[in-house]
Amino acid sequence: MISKLPVNCPFCEEEVDFEWSKYIVDQEKYHGEVENTIECDELECPHCHEVFNVFGSVYEAPKGTYSYHELSGEPIQD
């Protein structure tokens, strides 16, 4: 179960909690662990209102149980 998880805004460095379930683009299973690959274009920071992209993974072990996450916010390149 992926719930609200934080990512740091690359502009103001504040944590942004967001529900990532609808941004899963791939899911891989490795020895009882599930890696959910996340890609989100144009997330707006509620603190500074800058827009950025988020990518990374949320891990479950076993499936349906949150283990850890590695999410990064990156400024949008023109």
Summary of the structure (lengths in Angstrom):
residues: 78
radius of gyration: 12.9
end to end distance: 34.4
largest distance: 40.4
contacts: 213
relative contact order: 0.29
helix: 4%
strand: 63%
